């Protein structure tokens, strides 16, 4: 991770050089995207370190809240930047990809890495059962607005967009409420079910950072703010070049969001989960996988819906976007009407994770199954033609941005 961070910091500088010096060149969007993607990784890692240090000072309850709030900050910042550009479908796709990546790629890689030389590994069954319920709710929150859309569309609802926007807002409010109550459940009333000893390592000792020393509250806050600002700046390049790169290669925006942006935003979590699994600390590895997905589904998604409404009301986001025919149409705020592919992918993912993990045990072959499903979904998303994907999105949200 140390060398990856060094490469990432160098890439931040090179990304700006490539963007300004090579502006208009055929290679510029691709080079900028790759370099900006590498640049997000060390900043996300630094943000995670600062959050962990603050948690040491504030105690488990507030510390858990800080981890919940900033655990997926990179994805949220990337989402906010994309919303300001009117790229609602890339936002939805990146959020879907984060859920799929955490539950399949992160958990699967952790199970394979940790279980390769072990017969089995165990983690908290009580935590798995509680998290399974939250994941099922998240799947329902993606499924029902889409069903509502297609049902109302076939009934020729003349106020379709208005009604689905109200459904999205009301559902987002419920998700945020459940997320808050979930924090109360796990951090206060039933915290004994979720507290497990960690594998001993220098990183696990209170007050010791990955840099080997104690951080003060002031330093932690300053580092957190600096990393957040840095991600915001780099995300501006990342999102802008992602749209251009999708056009250059003829990729659908949904593939760029579901696979590329999601993997980039979760890079730090991926490495941490795998390291914990290799130390036989599957409780921590599975907590990273579960909680990151739950944070995205129950916090980041509804939060970005409300942010989109604010952007729309204040004129920060574009007033018009292109539809599937290349015509400019009025833009609408972000809603919870995901494409059928995204909905089915999340429902399948939640289903297989619940089936495999409810017993509180894992082995390397179960990890292979999760990775196999992730590969199949990635292949399917890759071969969605850009123009067809745009047509589907314009039908479901009216805000598609078509190459």
N, C-alpha and C positions, 0 to 999 in steps of 0.2 A: 504493500500500500504506500510505503514511503516513496518509492521510485515513481509510482503512478501519480502521486501528488506533485512531485517535482516536474514531471512531464506536463501535468495539467496547468501549473502556474506559468510555465514557459509558453504553453499553447494559448493562454489568454492574450499575451502580448502579440503572438503571431497571428491570432485570429483578427485583431484590429488592423494589423499590418496588411494582411491578405484582403480584408474588406475594403480598406481605403485605397491601397496601392493597386489592387487588381479590380477595382470597380468597373463593371461592364465586361470583364473578361469571361470567357466560357468556363474556365476552371474556378472562378471566384466563389460562386455559391457553394460548391462542393467542399472546397478547402476551408471556407469560413465555417461551414456546418461542422465538419470533423474537428477542427481546432476548438471551436466554441463548446462542442460536446465534451471534449477532454477537459476544458477549462471549468466546466460545472462540477466535475467530480471532486477536486480538492476543496472547493468552496462548500459543497454539501457536507463533506467530511468534517471540515472545520466548524461548520454550524452544529453538527452533531456533537463534537467535542465540547463546544461552549455550552450547549444545552445540558450535557451530562454534568459539567462542572457546576452549573447553577443548581442542578438537582441536589448536589451534595450539600449545598448551603441551605436550601429551602426545605429539605425534608422530603419524605416519600410522597405525601399527598400533592403539594404544590409542584414538586419535582416531576411527578407523573403527569400533571397538567401541562407543564412546560414541554416535556417530551412529546405529549400528544399534540400540542400546538405546533411545535417546530420540527417534529419528526419527518414530516413531508413538506417542509417549507420550500424546497427546491421545486417540487411539482406545482405547488400553489403559486409561487412567483412566476413560473413559466406560464401557468394558466392565466394569471392576471395580465401579463404582457400580451398574450395571444388574444384575450378578450378586448384589450384596448385597440387591437388591429382588426377586430371583427371576425376573427378566426374561430367561431364557435365550435365548428366540427372538429378542428384539431384539438381544442380543449377537451371535448367529450372523448375523443379517441385516446388522448394521453391519459385521462383519468381511468378509462376502461383498461388501458394497457398497464397502468400501475397496479390495478387490482389483479389482473391476470399474472403480471410479472412477479408480484409478491407471493401469491398463492401457489403458482406453478414453478416459475424459474427459481426463485429464492428458496422456497421450501424443498423443491425437488433436488436442487444442487446441494443443499445442506444435508438432505437425507443420504444422497450418494456419497458425499465426501465423508460424513461422519459414520456411516454404516458399512463402508466398504470392507473394513477389517473387523467388524463387530457383528455378532449374530443379530442383535437388535438394540435399539436405543429407546429410552422412555422419557416421557414428559408429562406434565400435569393433565390428567384426564378431565378434572373439573374445569380447568381453564379451557380445554378444547371444547367441552360441551357448551360453556357459556359463549365462547367466541363463535361456535357453529350457529347459535341462535341469531347473533348479530349479523353474521354473513348471510344467513337466509333472509333476514329483513332487508339487507342491502340488495340482494337479488330481486326481491319483490318490488323494491323501490325503483329498480330499473325496468322490470317487466310490466308493471301495471300502467305507468304513463304511456308506454308504447302501445299496449292493448287498447287503452282509452283512445289514443289517437286514431288507430285504424278502425275502431268501432264507430267513433263519432264521424269519421270521414265517410264511412259507408252509409251512415244515416243522414249524410249531407248537412251536417251542422254548419250553419252559416256563420257562426262565431267560433269556429274551430280553434283558431290561433289564440283567441282570448281565453277560451275555456282551458286549453292545455297549458297556457301560461299560469292560470290560477291553480290548476292541479299541481304544476311544478313548484310553485311558491308554497302552497299548503303542505305538500309532501316534504319539501326542504325544511320547513319549520319543524315537522314531526321528527325528521332524521336528526336535526340538531338537538332537539329535546331528548331523544333516546340516547344520543351520544353523550350528553351531559350526565344523564342518569346512569349510563354505563360506566362513566368515570367514577361516579359516587359508589357504584356497586363494587368495582374492582379495587378502588383506592381507599375506601372507608368501611362500608358495612360488611363486605365479604373479602377483605384483603387477605385474610388467612388462606383462602383457597388459591390465591395467585402468587404467594410468596414462597419461593424455593431457593435453596442455596445455589450459588454460582460456582463454577470451577475456579479454583484459585489461580490467579495470574496477576502480574503487575497492573494490568488494565482494570482489574476488578477491585482494587483497593481504593477505599474512599480517599478523595482528594488528590489522586494521582492521575494525571492526564496522559495521553499517548506521548506527550513530549517529556514526561517524566517528572513533572513538578506540579505543585498546587496552584490553582488559579483563584485570584480574588474575585469577588462579585463584580467589581468595577471592570476588571479585565475581561471576564466572561461576557458581560453585557456589551462591551465595546467590540469584542471579537464577533459576537453574534450579529450586531448591527452592521459591522463591516462586511461580514460574509453575506448577509442578506442583500446589502447594496451591491456587492460584487456579483451575486447571482442575478440580480435584476438587470445589471448592465450587460452581462454576458448573455442572459436570456434574450435580450433585445436582438442581438446578433443571431442567436440560435434559431429563434422563431422566424425571423425574417428570411434567413437563408434556407430554413426547412421548407418554406412555401415555394421558394424559387427552385430548390433542388427537386421537389416533388414534380414541378412542372417540367424541369429539364429531363428527368428520367421517365416521365409519364406515370409516376406512382400516384396512387390515391392518397389523399390527405389522411384517410383513416389508417392506412398502413404506417405512414410516418409517425402518427400520434400513438397508435397502439403498440408498436414495436420499438422504433428508434428513440423517440422522446421519453418513453416510459423507462427503457433500460438505462438511459442516461441519468434520469432523475433519481433512480433507485440504486445507482452504482455503489454508493457507500454502504447501503444496507445489505446489498448482495455479499460483499466481502466480509462484513461483520458476521452475518449469519453463518456463512461457511466456516469461518474460523471458530465460532462457538461450537458448531457441530463436530468439528475435528477434535475439539477438547472434550467431547462427550457432554456438552452442556446444551442438550436439545431443548430444554425449557426456554433458554434465552433465544435460541435460533427460531423456534416456533413462535415465540412471542413477537419477534421482529416480523415474521411473515404474517401472522394473524393481525397484530395491531396496526401494522402499516396499511394493510388492506382495509381494515375497519375505519381507520382515520380518513382514508381517501373516500370511502363510500358514505360514511355517516357525517363527516366533517367537511372535507375539502369540496366534495360535489355540491352540497347545499350552500356552503359558503360562497363558492364561485357563482352560483345562481343569483344570490343576493348582490354580489359585486357587479355582475352583469347588468342587473336592473339599475343599480346606481350609475354605472357608466352610460347606460342607455338614456336615463333621465337627465343626466348632466351634459350629455353630448360628447363624452370622452371617446366612446366607440363610434365607428363610422355610421352615418345615417343611412347609407345604402351599401348593398353588396351585390355580387353577381349571382344569378340563379343558374340552373342547369342549362339554360339556353344562351347564357352569356349576357343576359339583360340585367340592368341595374334595377333592383327592387328594394323596398324599405327593409332595413335590418330589424331584427327582433332580438330581445334579450335571450340569454341562454336558458334552455328548458331541459327537462329530464326525459325527453323523447329521443332515446338512442335508436340507432339503426338495428334492424333484426339481427344482423351478424353480431353486433356488440352484445345485445341482450342474451342471445343464445350462448355466446362464448362465456359470459359471466355465470349464467345458470349452470352450464355444464361444469365449469370450474369449481363453483361452490359445492355442487353435488359430489364430485369425485373427492374433493378435499374432506368433506364431512364423512364420506364412506371410509376413507383410508385413515383418518386421524382421530376419529371419535374414541378409539380404544386406548389412546395415550401411548402408543408404541409405533415405531417406524423401523424400516430396514432399507437397504440400498435399492432393492427392486421396486419398492413403492415410490422412491424418488425417481426412478427411471420412468414409471408410469406418468408421473406429473410432468416430467420433462418432455415425454412423448406427446402428451396432449398440447403442451405449449408449442411444440414444433409444428403440430398439425394445424393449430389455430394460426400460427405465424404464416404458414404456407397459404392458407385460405385467404388471409388478409392481404398478402402480397399480390395475389392474382385477381383481386377485385379491380376491374378496370376503372381508371380515374373518372371517365365520363359517366359510367353507370353509377358509381358511388356518389357522384355529385347529384345525379337525378334522384337517387333514394333520399339523400340528405335534404334536398330541396322540398321533397314531398313530405318529409317528417318535420322539418323545422322552418323551411322557407329562408334559410340563411346560408345555403351552400356556396362555397367559393370554388369555382371550377376553373381548372387550368385552361 
